[in-house]
Amino acid sequence: MHTNERLFPDRLTRRDFLKTAGTATVSVAAGLTQPATGKETQPAIRLGSGYHTYEVVARWGQLPKA
């Protein structure tokens, strides 16, 4: 018995690896695509807990262009 057989009893073939990698790539790509809408909305980012809960305002410190 070789050392590799004891450490890695289940070996992946190239075909198994490519199938797994392809499935993972497609599932990640499917999760990243969103239907195009007029306005993109992101969930509010909230920090803290209890009475000291704060919400992040994205453009808070930016002045309007004059």
N, CA, C and O atoms as CSV, one atom per row, in Angstrom:
chain,resi,resn,atom,element,x,y,z
A,1,MET,N,N,0.850,-1.179,0.000
A,1,MET,CA,C,0.000,0.000,0.000
A,1,MET,C,C,0.893,1.239,0.000
A,1,MET,O,O,1.778,1.385,0.843
A,2,HIS,N,N,0.647,2.114,-0.948
A,2,HIS,CA,C,1.406,3.346,-1.030
A,2,HIS,C,C,0.851,4.365,-0.053
A,2,HIS,O,O,-0.291,4.254,0.392
A,3,THR,N,N,1.649,5.339,0.273
A,3,THR,CA,C,1.222,6.392,1.201
A,3,THR,C,C,0.050,7.182,0.635
A,3,THR,O,O,-0.861,7.546,1.378
A,4,ASN,N,N,0.057,7.453,-0.665
A,4,ASN,CA,C,-1.024,8.220,-1.276
A,4,ASN,C,C,-2.366,7.499,-1.179
A,4,ASN,O,O,-3.401,8.149,-1.030
A,5,GLU,N,N,-2.367,6.176,-1.261
A,5,GLU,CA,C,-3.612,5.430,-1.172
A,5,GLU,C,C,-4.226,5.551,0.216
A,5,GLU,O,O,-5.450,5.556,0.351
A,6,ARG,N,N,-3.411,5.646,1.224
A,6,ARG,CA,C,-3.933,5.784,2.579
A,6,ARG,C,C,-4.440,7.201,2.818
A,6,ARG,O,O,-5.467,7.380,3.472
A,7,LEU,N,N,-3.743,8.211,2.304
A,7,LEU,CA,C,-4.144,9.596,2.518
A,7,LEU,C,C,-5.338,9.994,1.665
A,7,LEU,O,O,-6.198,10.753,2.111
A,8,PHE,N,N,-5.395,9.484,0.439
A,8,PHE,CA,C,-6.452,9.844,-0.499
A,8,PHE,C,C,-7.100,8.575,-1.044
A,8,PHE,O,O,-6.785,8.160,-2.160
A,9,PRO,N,N,-7.996,7.953,-0.283
A,9,PRO,CA,C,-8.569,6.691,-0.753
A,9,PRO,C,C,-9.479,6.866,-1.962
A,9,PRO,O,O,-9.539,5.967,-2.801
A,10,ASP,N,N,-10.190,7.987,-2.087
A,10,ASP,CA,C,-11.073,8.231,-3.229
A,10,ASP,C,C,-10.410,9.227,-4.153
A,10,ASP,O,O,-10.320,10.415,-3.843
A,11,ARG,N,N,-9.949,8.739,-5.283
A,11,ARG,CA,C,-9.282,9.598,-6.251
A,11,ARG,C,C,-10.286,10.096,-7.270
A,11,ARG,O,O,-11.151,9.338,-7.706
A,12,LEU,N,N,-10.186,11.364,-7.657
A,12,LEU,CA,C,-11.027,11.931,-8.702
A,12,LEU,C,C,-10.341,11.750,-10.054
A,12,LEU,O,O,-9.130,11.931,-10.180
A,13,THR,N,N,-11.115,11.399,-11.033
A,13,THR,CA,C,-10.587,11.360,-12.392
A,13,THR,C,C,-10.693,12.765,-12.975
A,13,THR,O,O,-11.356,13.627,-12.399
A,14,ARG,N,N,-10.057,12.996,-14.091
A,14,ARG,CA,C,-10.160,14.303,-14.742
A,14,ARG,C,C,-11.600,14.608,-15.110
A,14,ARG,O,O,-12.060,15.743,-14.981
A,15,ARG,N,N,-12.305,13.586,-15.568
A,15,ARG,CA,C,-13.701,13.772,-15.961
A,15,ARG,C,C,-14.555,14.178,-14.760
A,15,ARG,O,O,-15.397,15.068,-14.879
A,16,ASP,N,N,-14.349,13.538,-13.604
A,16,ASP,CA,C,-15.093,13.905,-12.394
A,16,ASP,C,C,-14.763,15.329,-11.960
A,16,ASP,O,O,-15.649,16.091,-11.571
A,17,PHE,N,N,-13.487,15.678,-12.030
A,17,PHE,CA,C,-13.081,17.035,-11.654
A,17,PHE,C,C,-13.714,18.077,-12.558
A,17,PHE,O,O,-14.235,19.083,-12.076
A,18,LEU,N,N,-13.674,17.845,-13.875
A,18,LEU,CA,C,-14.250,18.815,-14.803
A,18,LEU,C,C,-15.760,18.929,-14.632
A,18,LEU,O,O,-16.315,20.023,-14.747
A,19,LYS,N,N,-16.423,17.822,-14.362
A,19,LYS,CA,C,-17.864,17.853,-14.142
A,19,LYS,C,C,-18.187,18.675,-12.883
A,19,LYS,O,O,-19.105,19.494,-12.900
A,20,THR,N,N,-17.447,18.462,-11.812
A,20,THR,CA,C,-17.673,19.198,-10.568
A,20,THR,C,C,-17.360,20.680,-10.741
A,20,THR,O,O,-18.119,21.534,-10.284
A,21,ALA,N,N,-16.252,20.985,-11.394
A,21,ALA,CA,C,-15.871,22.383,-11.607
A,21,ALA,C,C,-16.875,23.091,-12.508
A,21,ALA,O,O,-17.216,24.248,-12.263
A,22,GLY,N,N,-17.348,22.416,-13.540
A,22,GLY,CA,C,-18.337,23.011,-14.435
A,22,GLY,C,C,-19.648,23.282,-13.728
A,22,GLY,O,O,-20.260,24.332,-13.926
A,23,THR,N,N,-20.083,22.345,-12.905
A,23,THR,CA,C,-21.321,22.527,-12.148
A,23,THR,C,C,-21.193,23.685,-11.173
A,23,THR,O,O,-22.122,24.480,-11.031
A,24,ALA,N,N,-20.064,23.787,-10.504
A,24,ALA,CA,C,-19.850,24.893,-9.567
A,24,ALA,C,C,-19.825,26.232,-10.290
A,24,ALA,O,O,-20.384,27.212,-9.797
A,25,THR,N,N,-19.185,26.282,-11.450
A,25,THR,CA,C,-19.102,27.527,-12.219
A,25,THR,C,C,-20.482,27.978,-12.682
A,25,THR,O,O,-20.815,29.159,-12.588
A,26,VAL,N,N,-21.274,27.050,-13.175
A,26,VAL,CA,C,-22.616,27.392,-13.650
A,26,VAL,C,C,-23.491,27.849,-12.499
A,26,VAL,O,O,-24.256,28.802,-12.651
A,27,SER,N,N,-23.398,27.194,-11.357
A,27,SER,CA,C,-24.241,27.585,-10.226
A,27,SER,C,C,-23.848,28.954,-9.684
A,27,SER,O,O,-24.720,29.726,-9.285
A,28,VAL,N,N,-22.570,29.270,-9.659
A,28,VAL,CA,C,-22.134,30.597,-9.212
A,28,VAL,C,C,-22.563,31.656,-10.215
A,28,VAL,O,O,-23.041,32.721,-9.824
A,29,ALA,N,N,-22.400,31.378,-11.492
A,29,ALA,CA,C,-22.797,32.338,-12.525
A,29,ALA,C,C,-24.304,32.567,-12.508
A,29,ALA,O,O,-24.756,33.690,-12.735
A,30,ALA,N,N,-25.080,31.539,-12.247
A,30,ALA,CA,C,-26.539,31.684,-12.186
A,30,ALA,C,C,-26.937,32.526,-10.981
A,30,ALA,O,O,-27.919,33.265,-11.043
A,31,GLY,N,N,-26.198,32.427,-9.900
A,31,GLY,CA,C,-26.504,33.215,-8.708
A,31,GLY,C,C,-26.140,34.674,-8.869
A,31,GLY,O,O,-26.720,35.529,-8.199
A,32,LEU,N,N,-25.190,34.982,-9.743
A,32,LEU,CA,C,-24.747,36.364,-9.922
A,32,LEU,C,C,-25.632,37.147,-10.878
A,32,LEU,O,O,-25.660,38.377,-10.829
A,33,THR,N,N,-26.349,36.456,-11.739
A,33,THR,CA,C,-27.187,37.164,-12.695
A,33,THR,C,C,-28.501,37.551,-12.041
A,33,THR,O,O,-29.122,36.751,-11.341
A,34,GLN,N,N,-28.913,38.782,-12.278
A,34,GLN,CA,C,-30.163,39.286,-11.748
A,34,GLN,C,C,-30.941,39.878,-12.901
A,34,GLN,O,O,-30.350,40.394,-13.849
A,35,PRO,N,N,-32.251,39.811,-12.834
A,35,PRO,CA,C,-33.027,40.428,-13.905
A,35,PRO,C,C,-32.820,41.935,-13.914
A,35,PRO,O,O,-32.745,42.569,-12.861
A,36,ALA,N,N,-32.728,42.497,-15.104
A,36,ALA,CA,C,-32.511,43.938,-15.237
A,36,ALA,C,C,-33.791,44.676,-14.859
A,36,ALA,O,O,-34.843,44.473,-15.465
A,37,THR,N,N,-33.683,45.523,-13.861
A,37,THR,CA,C,-34.814,46.343,-13.456
A,37,THR,C,C,-34.400,47.795,-13.592
A,37,THR,O,O,-33.224,48.098,-13.793
A,38,GLY,N,N,-35.352,48.675,-13.482
A,38,GLY,CA,C,-35.059,50.095,-13.603
A,38,GLY,C,C,-34.129,50.594,-12.518
A,38,GLY,O,O,-33.262,51.427,-12.782
A,39,LYS,N,N,-34.292,50.100,-11.303
A,39,LYS,CA,C,-33.480,50.579,-10.192
A,39,LYS,C,C,-32.939,49.383,-9.416
A,39,LYS,O,O,-33.699,48.532,-8.953
A,40,GLU,N,N,-31.640,49.332,-9.284
A,40,GLU,CA,C,-31.009,48.260,-8.532
A,40,GLU,C,C,-31.113,48.591,-7.036
A,40,GLU,O,O,-30.694,49.667,-6.610
A,41,THR,N,N,-31.653,47.698,-6.264
A,41,THR,CA,C,-31.754,47.910,-4.828
A,41,THR,C,C,-30.904,46.875,-4.116
A,41,THR,O,O,-30.888,45.700,-4.483
A,42,GLN,N,N,-30.210,47.322,-3.109
A,42,GLN,CA,C,-29.407,46.435,-2.293
A,42,GLN,C,C,-29.976,46.468,-0.886
A,42,GLN,O,O,-30.520,47.488,-0.464
A,43,PRO,N,N,-29.859,45.370,-0.157
A,43,PRO,CA,C,-30.370,45.374,1.210
A,43,PRO,C,C,-29.587,46.354,2.068
A,43,PRO,O,O,-28.395,46.572,1.851
A,44,ALA,N,N,-30.262,46.939,3.036
A,44,ALA,CA,C,-29.629,47.909,3.921
A,44,ALA,C,C,-28.576,47.213,4.781
A,44,ALA,O,O,-28.780,46.089,5.239
A,45,ILE,N,N,-27.456,47.888,4.994
A,45,ILE,CA,C,-26.394,47.364,5.852
A,45,ILE,C,C,-26.611,47.953,7.233
A,45,ILE,O,O,-26.615,49.172,7.405
A,46,ARG,N,N,-26.792,47.086,8.210
A,46,ARG,CA,C,-27.026,47.531,9.588
A,46,ARG,C,C,-25.901,47.033,10.470
A,46,ARG,O,O,-25.479,45.880,10.385
A,47,LEU,N,N,-25.423,47.930,11.319
A,47,LEU,CA,C,-24.321,47.618,12.228
A,47,LEU,C,C,-24.776,47.830,13.652
A,47,LEU,O,O,-25.654,48.654,13.907
A,48,GLY,N,N,-24.198,47.106,14.577
A,48,GLY,CA,C,-24.514,47.269,15.987
A,48,GLY,C,C,-25.630,46.342,16.416
A,48,GLY,O,O,-26.039,45.443,15.681
A,49,SER,N,N,-26.118,46.586,17.641
A,49,SER,CA,C,-27.209,45.767,18.155
A,49,SER,C,C,-28.007,46.558,19.181
A,49,SER,O,O,-27.504,47.503,19.789
A,50,GLY,N,N,-29.260,46.155,19.360
A,50,GLY,CA,C,-30.125,46.789,20.354
A,50,GLY,C,C,-30.370,48.252,20.043
A,50,GLY,O,O,-30.674,48.613,18.906
A,51,TYR,N,N,-30.236,49.094,21.063
A,51,TYR,CA,C,-30.470,50.528,20.919
A,51,TYR,C,C,-29.432,51.175,20.001
A,51,TYR,O,O,-29.718,52.184,19.358
A,52,HIS,N,N,-28.260,50.613,19.938
A,52,HIS,CA,C,-27.167,51.168,19.140
A,52,HIS,C,C,-27.048,50.463,17.793
A,52,HIS,O,O,-25.980,49.957,17.449
A,53,THR,N,N,-28.134,50.428,17.034
A,53,THR,CA,C,-28.139,49.856,15.694
A,53,THR,C,C,-28.116,50.998,14.693
A,53,THR,O,O,-28.923,51.924,14.775
A,54,TYR,N,N,-27.186,50.926,13.748
A,54,TYR,CA,C,-27.003,51.993,12.769
A,54,TYR,C,C,-27.124,51.439,11.361
A,54,TYR,O,O,-26.772,50.287,11.108
A,55,GLU,N,N,-27.621,52.255,10.446
A,55,GLU,CA,C,-27.759,51.858,9.053
A,55,GLU,C,C,-26.802,52.687,8.212
A,55,GLU,O,O,-26.710,53.903,8.382
A,56,VAL,N,N,-26.093,52.033,7.309
A,56,VAL,CA,C,-25.112,52.699,6.459
A,56,VAL,C,C,-25.835,53.469,5.353
A,56,VAL,O,O,-26.700,52.922,4.669
A,57,VAL,N,N,-25.469,54.752,5.184
A,57,VAL,CA,C,-25.995,55.577,4.101
A,57,VAL,C,C,-24.859,55.731,3.094
A,57,VAL,O,O,-23.823,56.316,3.411
A,58,ALA,N,N,-25.049,55.208,1.882
A,58,ALA,CA,C,-23.967,55.084,0.908
A,58,ALA,C,C,-23.338,56.419,0.515
A,58,ALA,O,O,-22.111,56.510,0.472
A,59,ARG,N,N,-24.111,57.443,0.230
A,59,ARG,CA,C,-23.558,58.708,-0.269
A,59,ARG,C,C,-23.616,59.813,0.784
A,59,ARG,O,O,-23.809,60.979,0.439
A,60,TRP,N,N,-23.457,59.474,2.029
A,60,TRP,CA,C,-23.630,60.419,3.111
A,60,TRP,C,C,-22.687,61.614,3.041
A,60,TRP,O,O,-23.159,62.741,3.194
A,61,GLY,N,N,-21.416,61.444,2.824
A,61,GLY,CA,C,-20.461,62.544,2.873
A,61,GLY,C,C,-20.184,63.244,1.558
A,61,GLY,O,O,-19.287,64.084,1.494
A,62,GLN,N,N,-20.922,62.926,0.507
A,62,GLN,CA,C,-20.651,63.512,-0.805
A,62,GLN,C,C,-21.539,64.721,-1.048
A,62,GLN,O,O,-22.749,64.675,-0.829
A,63,LEU,N,N,-20.916,65.807,-1.506
A,63,LEU,CA,C,-21.634,67.006,-1.829
A,63,LEU,C,C,-22.180,66.934,-3.249
A,63,LEU,O,O,-21.562,66.301,-4.105
A,64,PRO,N,N,-23.318,67.561,-3.524
A,64,PRO,CA,C,-23.838,67.537,-4.891
A,64,PRO,C,C,-22.935,68.349,-5.818
A,64,PRO,O,O,-22.295,69.310,-5.390
A,65,LYS,N,N,-22.890,67.955,-7.081
A,65,LYS,CA,C,-22.074,68.684,-8.069
A,65,LYS,C,C,-22.732,70.021,-8.345
A,65,LYS,O,O,-23.942,70.096,-8.561
A,66,ALA,N,N,-21.938,71.067,-8.338
A,66,ALA,CA,C,-22.484,72.411,-8.558
A,66,ALA,C,C,-22.378,72.829,-10.006
A,66,ALA,O,O,-22.792,73.932,-10.361
